[in-house]
Each structure stands twice: as structure tokens, then as C-alpha cells.
Amino acid sequence: MFDAYQTYITRETLRKIAIIGTGLAALYLANKLLKSQYDVTLISDKTPEEILNGPPTGATYYLTMQ
């Protein structure tokens, strides 16, 4: 009998991660996964330049606005 689940799930496919969002937690998680040899894809409505040069968000926003 053909088992599609076993056919497509391999060790290589389990090392590929997609993260939706580019907030502080998402970027921290992506960094740790990359250091652990995972293939990471970030999904966002922002360009890399907007993420890098944009305003602080989350906890960092609160700390920078005081």
C-alpha cells in the first residue's frame, strides 16, 4: 500500500521552517534555528530594508520611547 506521508516526510524536510512575522520573537527564533543548521524562511509583508531600518517594535518600542 502507498503511504504518502512516509514518502514525503524525510529528515531534510523536517529541517525546513517557515516563520510568519518579523517581530522580536520571530527574529530571535529564526537566529537560533539558523545557528542549529535549520533552513529558515521568514514570511512578512515588509521588505528586509523596512525590517532593518523601521521603527522599534514590541518591548524595544517601549524602552526607546521613554
Biopython code that builds the backbone (N, CA, C, O; Angstrom):
import numpy as np
from Bio.PDB.StructureBuilder import StructureBuilder

atoms = [
    (1, "MET", "N", (0.847, -1.186, 0.000)),
    (1, "MET", "CA", (0.000, 0.000, 0.000)),
    (1, "MET", "C", (0.892, 1.250, 0.000)),
    (1, "MET", "O", (1.915, 1.295, 0.683)),
    (2, "PHE", "N", (0.493, 2.246, -0.765)),
    (2, "PHE", "CA", (1.237, 3.507, -0.881)),
    (2, "PHE", "C", (0.969, 4.386, 0.333)),
    (2, "PHE", "O", (-0.182, 4.696, 0.641)),
    (3, "ASP", "N", (2.026, 4.782, 1.015)),
    (3, "ASP", "CA", (1.891, 5.651, 2.185)),
    (3, "ASP", "C", (2.500, 7.016, 1.845)),
    (3, "ASP", "O", (3.715, 7.199, 1.932)),
    (4, "ALA", "N", (1.660, 7.957, 1.462)),
    (4, "ALA", "CA", (2.128, 9.284, 1.024)),
    (4, "ALA", "C", (2.867, 10.005, 2.143)),
    (4, "ALA", "O", (3.827, 10.727, 1.875)),
    (5, "TYR", "N", (2.450, 9.829, 3.367)),
    (5, "TYR", "CA", (3.102, 10.515, 4.488)),
    (5, "TYR", "C", (4.562, 10.101, 4.603)),
    (5, "TYR", "O", (5.442, 10.952, 4.729)),
    (6, "GLN", "N", (4.821, 8.808, 4.562)),
    (6, "GLN", "CA", (6.194, 8.320, 4.651)),
    (6, "GLN", "C", (7.015, 8.725, 3.436)),
    (6, "GLN", "O", (8.223, 8.935, 3.553)),
    (7, "THR", "N", (6.394, 8.836, 2.295)),
    (7, "THR", "CA", (7.115, 9.167, 1.072)),
    (7, "THR", "C", (7.657, 10.586, 1.109)),
    (7, "THR", "O", (8.775, 10.814, 0.646)),
    (8, "TYR", "N", (6.915, 11.547, 1.639)),
    (8, "TYR", "CA", (7.300, 12.948, 1.555)),
    (8, "TYR", "C", (7.983, 13.503, 2.802)),
    (8, "TYR", "O", (8.630, 14.547, 2.723)),
    (9, "ILE", "N", (7.862, 12.852, 3.925)),
    (9, "ILE", "CA", (8.493, 13.333, 5.152)),
    (9, "ILE", "C", (9.854, 12.660, 5.293)),
    (9, "ILE", "O", (9.951, 11.450, 5.496)),
    (10, "THR", "N", (10.899, 13.472, 5.179)),
    (10, "THR", "CA", (12.254, 12.965, 5.324)),
    (10, "THR", "C", (12.987, 13.826, 6.344)),
    (10, "THR", "O", (12.467, 14.848, 6.792)),
    (11, "ARG", "N", (14.163, 13.421, 6.698)),
    (11, "ARG", "CA", (14.970, 14.198, 7.645)),
    (11, "ARG", "C", (15.233, 15.604, 7.106)),
    (11, "ARG", "O", (15.245, 16.567, 7.872)),
    (12, "GLU", "N", (15.443, 15.730, 5.793)),
    (12, "GLU", "CA", (15.725, 17.028, 5.192)),
    (12, "GLU", "C", (14.508, 17.952, 5.269)),
    (12, "GLU", "O", (14.655, 19.140, 5.556)),
    (13, "THR", "N", (13.324, 17.429, 5.019)),
    (13, "THR", "CA", (12.135, 18.292, 5.052)),
    (13, "THR", "C", (11.791, 18.715, 6.469)),
    (13, "THR", "O", (11.158, 19.753, 6.660)),
    (14, "LEU", "N", (12.185, 17.946, 7.455)),
    (14, "LEU", "CA", (11.919, 18.329, 8.840)),
    (14, "LEU", "C", (12.856, 19.436, 9.306)),
    (14, "LEU", "O", (12.636, 19.999, 10.379)),
    (15, "ARG", "N", (13.877, 19.764, 8.553)),
    (15, "ARG", "CA", (14.825, 20.811, 8.915)),
    (15, "ARG", "C", (14.487, 22.138, 8.233)),
    (15, "ARG", "O", (15.286, 23.073, 8.280)),
    (16, "LYS", "N", (13.321, 22.230, 7.603)),
    (16, "LYS", "CA", (12.889, 23.457, 6.938)),
    (16, "LYS", "C", (11.754, 24.082, 7.744)),
    (16, "LYS", "O", (10.736, 23.441, 8.007)),
    (17, "ILE", "N", (11.944, 25.342, 8.133)),
    (17, "ILE", "CA", (10.984, 26.027, 8.995)),
    (17, "ILE", "C", (10.562, 27.337, 8.337)),
    (17, "ILE", "O", (11.405, 28.061, 7.808)),
    (18, "ALA", "N", (9.271, 27.649, 8.363)),
    (18, "ALA", "CA", (8.767, 28.949, 7.929)),
    (18, "ALA", "C", (8.189, 29.654, 9.147)),
    (18, "ALA", "O", (7.416, 29.066, 9.904)),
    (19, "ILE", "N", (8.565, 30.908, 9.332)),
    (19, "ILE", "CA", (8.081, 31.713, 10.457)),
    (19, "ILE", "C", (7.293, 32.883, 9.891)),
    (19, "ILE", "O", (7.798, 33.632, 9.054)),
    (20, "ILE", "N", (6.066, 33.038, 10.343)),
    (20, "ILE", "CA", (5.222, 34.142, 9.884)),
    (20, "ILE", "C", (5.395, 35.300, 10.848)),
    (20, "ILE", "O", (5.131, 35.177, 12.044)),
    (21, "GLY", "N", (5.846, 36.438, 10.306)),
    (21, "GLY", "CA", (6.066, 37.626, 11.119)),
    (21, "GLY", "C", (7.545, 37.895, 11.298)),
    (21, "GLY", "O", (8.382, 37.004, 11.150)),
    (22, "THR", "N", (7.854, 39.156, 11.622)),
    (22, "THR", "CA", (9.252, 39.548, 11.804)),
    (22, "THR", "C", (9.422, 40.385, 13.057)),
    (22, "THR", "O", (10.237, 41.306, 13.102)),
    (23, "GLY", "N", (8.650, 40.057, 14.061)),
    (23, "GLY", "CA", (8.796, 40.747, 15.343)),
    (23, "GLY", "C", (10.023, 40.249, 16.086)),
    (23, "GLY", "O", (10.784, 39.420, 15.585)),
    (24, "LEU", "N", (10.197, 40.767, 17.275)),
    (24, "LEU", "CA", (11.367, 40.440, 18.083)),
    (24, "LEU", "C", (11.481, 38.932, 18.328)),
    (24, "LEU", "O", (12.560, 38.360, 18.173)),
    (25, "ALA", "N", (10.396, 38.299, 18.703)),
    (25, "ALA", "CA", (10.425, 36.858, 18.987)),
    (25, "ALA", "C", (10.708, 36.045, 17.726)),
    (25, "ALA", "O", (11.460, 35.072, 17.771)),
    (26, "ALA", "N", (10.113, 36.439, 16.608)),
    (26, "ALA", "CA", (10.321, 35.706, 15.351)),
    (26, "ALA", "C", (11.770, 35.791, 14.897)),
    (26, "ALA", "O", (12.345, 34.795, 14.458)),
    (27, "LEU", "N", (12.365, 36.977, 15.001)),
    (27, "LEU", "CA", (13.756, 37.136, 14.584)),
    (27, "LEU", "C", (14.708, 36.394, 15.513)),
    (27, "LEU", "O", (15.700, 35.826, 15.057)),
    (28, "TYR", "N", (14.418, 36.394, 16.794)),
    (28, "TYR", "CA", (15.241, 35.649, 17.759)),
    (28, "TYR", "C", (15.163, 34.150, 17.464)),
    (28, "TYR", "O", (16.182, 33.460, 17.437)),
    (29, "LEU", "N", (13.944, 33.657, 17.244)),
    (29, "LEU", "CA", (13.762, 32.240, 16.931)),
    (29, "LEU", "C", (14.472, 31.870, 15.633)),
    (29, "LEU", "O", (15.139, 30.838, 15.566)),
    (30, "ALA", "N", (14.334, 32.698, 14.608)),
    (30, "ALA", "CA", (14.989, 32.428, 13.334)),
    (30, "ALA", "C", (16.503, 32.363, 13.501)),
    (30, "ALA", "O", (17.153, 31.492, 12.923)),
    (31, "ASN", "N", (17.063, 33.267, 14.277)),
    (31, "ASN", "CA", (18.504, 33.278, 14.518)),
    (31, "ASN", "C", (18.960, 31.986, 15.196)),
    (31, "ASN", "O", (19.954, 31.386, 14.789)),
    (32, "LYS", "N", (18.235, 31.561, 16.225)),
    (32, "LYS", "CA", (18.605, 30.325, 16.930)),
    (32, "LYS", "C", (18.481, 29.100, 16.024)),
    (32, "LYS", "O", (19.326, 28.206, 16.069)),
    (33, "LEU", "N", (17.430, 29.058, 15.202)),
    (33, "LEU", "CA", (17.263, 27.923, 14.294)),
    (33, "LEU", "C", (18.359, 27.888, 13.237)),
    (33, "LEU", "O", (18.861, 26.816, 12.899)),
    (34, "LEU", "N", (18.735, 29.051, 12.712)),
    (34, "LEU", "CA", (19.827, 29.108, 11.732)),
    (34, "LEU", "C", (21.132, 28.596, 12.340)),
    (34, "LEU", "O", (21.884, 27.867, 11.693)),
    (35, "LYS", "N", (21.391, 28.983, 13.580)),
    (35, "LYS", "CA", (22.600, 28.508, 14.255)),
    (35, "LYS", "C", (22.569, 27.002, 14.493)),
    (35, "LYS", "O", (23.616, 26.377, 14.662)),
    (36, "SER", "N", (21.367, 26.417, 14.508)),
    (36, "SER", "CA", (21.216, 24.971, 14.689)),
    (36, "SER", "C", (21.081, 24.238, 13.356)),
    (36, "SER", "O", (20.629, 23.094, 13.313)),
    (37, "GLN", "N", (21.475, 24.901, 12.271)),
    (37, "GLN", "CA", (21.514, 24.298, 10.933)),
    (37, "GLN", "C", (20.134, 24.025, 10.330)),
    (37, "GLN", "O", (19.991, 23.103, 9.527)),
    (38, "TYR", "N", (19.109, 24.816, 10.705)),
    (38, "TYR", "CA", (17.803, 24.712, 10.070)),
    (38, "TYR", "C", (17.746, 25.656, 8.875)),
    (38, "TYR", "O", (18.432, 26.677, 8.848)),
    (39, "ASP", "N", (16.928, 25.311, 7.895)),
    (39, "ASP", "CA", (16.663, 26.167, 6.748)),
    (39, "ASP", "C", (15.438, 27.003, 7.114)),
    (39, "ASP", "O", (14.330, 26.472, 7.197)),
    (40, "VAL", "N", (15.629, 28.319, 7.335)),
    (40, "VAL", "CA", (14.565, 29.181, 7.858)),
    (40, "VAL", "C", (14.099, 30.161, 6.794)),
    (40, "VAL", "O", (14.909, 30.780, 6.103)),
    (41, "THR", "N", (12.780, 30.294, 6.669)),
    (41, "THR", "CA", (12.168, 31.287, 5.793)),
    (41, "THR", "C", (11.279, 32.178, 6.641)),
    (41, "THR", "O", (10.406, 31.690, 7.359)),
    (42, "LEU", "N", (11.500, 33.498, 6.558)),
    (42, "LEU", "CA", (10.638, 34.463, 7.241)),
    (42, "LEU", "C", (9.597, 34.969, 6.252)),
    (42, "LEU", "O", (9.928, 35.331, 5.123)),
    (43, "ILE", "N", (8.340, 34.994, 6.679)),
    (43, "ILE", "CA", (7.249, 35.476, 5.833)),
    (43, "ILE", "C", (6.723, 36.765, 6.438)),
    (43, "ILE", "O", (6.280, 36.795, 7.586)),
    (44, "SER", "N", (6.779, 37.846, 5.637)),
    (44, "SER", "CA", (6.370, 39.150, 6.139)),
    (44, "SER", "C", (5.843, 40.006, 5.003)),
    (44, "SER", "O", (6.118, 39.746, 3.831)),
    (45, "ASP", "N", (5.082, 41.029, 5.362)),
    (45, "ASP", "CA", (4.623, 41.987, 4.359)),
    (45, "ASP", "C", (5.615, 43.145, 4.229)),
    (45, "ASP", "O", (5.364, 44.097, 3.489)),
    (46, "LYS", "N", (6.737, 43.068, 4.946)),
    (46, "LYS", "CA", (7.766, 44.102, 4.902)),
    (46, "LYS", "C", (8.984, 43.613, 4.121)),
    (46, "LYS", "O", (9.267, 42.416, 4.068)),
    (47, "THR", "N", (9.700, 44.566, 3.517)),
    (47, "THR", "CA", (10.949, 44.226, 2.836)),
    (47, "THR", "C", (12.054, 44.112, 3.888)),
    (47, "THR", "O", (11.888, 44.605, 5.003)),
    (48, "PRO", "N", (13.175, 43.472, 3.555)),
    (48, "PRO", "CA", (14.290, 43.407, 4.508)),
    (48, "PRO", "C", (14.747, 44.791, 4.970)),
    (48, "PRO", "O", (15.112, 44.968, 6.132)),
    (49, "GLU", "N", (14.728, 45.775, 4.061)),
    (49, "GLU", "CA", (15.141, 47.129, 4.422)),
    (49, "GLU", "C", (14.179, 47.756, 5.432)),
    (49, "GLU", "O", (14.606, 48.460, 6.347)),
    (50, "GLU", "N", (12.882, 47.499, 5.264)),
    (50, "GLU", "CA", (11.890, 48.032, 6.212)),
    (50, "GLU", "C", (12.057, 47.406, 7.593)),
    (50, "GLU", "O", (11.880, 48.076, 8.610)),
    (51, "ILE", "N", (12.395, 46.136, 7.624)),
    (51, "ILE", "CA", (12.608, 45.463, 8.907)),
    (51, "ILE", "C", (13.849, 46.027, 9.592)),
    (51, "ILE", "O", (13.825, 46.323, 10.787)),
    (52, "LEU", "N", (14.931, 46.174, 8.833)),
    (52, "LEU", "CA", (16.190, 46.649, 9.392)),
    (52, "LEU", "C", (16.116, 48.116, 9.825)),
    (52, "LEU", "O", (16.610, 48.467, 10.897)),
    (53, "ASN", "N", (15.511, 48.966, 9.014)),
    (53, "ASN", "CA", (15.520, 50.406, 9.268)),
    (53, "ASN", "C", (14.224, 50.946, 9.858)),
    (53, "ASN", "O", (14.117, 52.146, 10.113)),
    (54, "GLY", "N", (13.241, 50.084, 10.078)),
    (54, "GLY", "CA", (11.955, 50.537, 10.577)),
    (54, "GLY", "C", (12.004, 50.931, 12.038)),
    (54, "GLY", "O", (13.030, 50.775, 12.701)),
    (55, "PRO", "N", (10.898, 51.439, 12.532)),
    (55, "PRO", "CA", (10.850, 51.835, 13.939)),
    (55, "PRO", "C", (10.918, 50.610, 14.856)),
    (55, "PRO", "O", (10.556, 49.507, 14.446)),
    (56, "PRO", "N", (11.378, 50.800, 16.087)),
    (56, "PRO", "CA", (11.394, 49.695, 17.052)),
    (56, "PRO", "C", (9.969, 49.197, 17.312)),
    (56, "PRO", "O", (9.014, 49.970, 17.238)),
    (57, "THR", "N", (9.833, 47.930, 17.610)),
    (57, "THR", "CA", (8.520, 47.349, 17.881)),
    (57, "THR", "C", (8.542, 46.602, 19.200)),
    (57, "THR", "O", (9.608, 46.322, 19.747)),
    (58, "GLY", "N", (7.370, 46.284, 19.705)),
    (58, "GLY", "CA", (7.243, 45.478, 20.910)),
    (58, "GLY", "C", (7.898, 46.099, 22.116)),
    (58, "GLY", "O", (7.755, 47.299, 22.352)),
    (59, "ALA", "N", (8.617, 45.302, 22.885)),
    (59, "ALA", "CA", (9.273, 45.763, 24.112)),
    (59, "ALA", "C", (10.313, 46.825, 23.812)),
    (59, "ALA", "O", (10.494, 47.750, 24.604)),
    (60, "THR", "N", (11.005, 46.711, 22.676)),
    (60, "THR", "CA", (12.017, 47.697, 22.354)),
    (60, "THR", "C", (11.394, 49.056, 22.062)),
    (60, "THR", "O", (12.022, 50.086, 22.308)),
    (61, "TYR", "N", (10.179, 49.077, 21.547)),
    (61, "TYR", "CA", (9.489, 50.336, 21.302)),
    (61, "TYR", "C", (9.238, 51.066, 22.614)),
    (61, "TYR", "O", (9.461, 52.272, 22.713)),
    (62, "TYR", "N", (8.783, 50.346, 23.596)),
    (62, "TYR", "CA", (8.502, 50.935, 24.905)),
    (62, "TYR", "C", (9.779, 51.507, 25.520)),
    (62, "TYR", "O", (9.764, 52.611, 26.064)),
    (63, "LEU", "N", (10.886, 50.758, 25.435)),
    (63, "LEU", "CA", (12.140, 51.196, 26.038)),
    (63, "LEU", "C", (12.754, 52.395, 25.330)),
    (63, "LEU", "O", (13.401, 53.219, 25.978)),
    (64, "THR", "N", (12.572, 52.515, 24.035)),
    (64, "THR", "CA", (13.184, 53.614, 23.297)),
    (64, "THR", "C", (12.356, 54.898, 23.356)),
    (64, "THR", "O", (12.864, 55.970, 23.027)),
    (65, "MET", "N", (11.106, 54.807, 23.765)),
    (65, "MET", "CA", (10.243, 55.975, 23.770)),
    (65, "MET", "C", (10.212, 56.682, 25.132)),
    (65, "MET", "O", (9.479, 57.658, 25.293)),
    (66, "GLN", "N", (10.976, 56.219, 26.094)),
    (66, "GLN", "CA", (10.978, 56.846, 27.425)),
    (66, "GLN", "C", (11.946, 57.987, 27.487)),
    (66, "GLN", "O", (12.078, 58.628, 28.529)),
]
sb = StructureBuilder()
sb.init_structure("model")
sb.init_model(0)
sb.init_chain("A")
sb.init_seg("    ")
for serial, (resi, resn, name, xyz) in enumerate(atoms, 1):
    if name == "N":
        sb.init_residue(resn, " ", resi, " ")
    sb.init_atom(name, np.array(xyz, "f"), 0.0, 1.0, " ", f" {name:<3s}", serial, name[0])
structure = sb.get_structure()
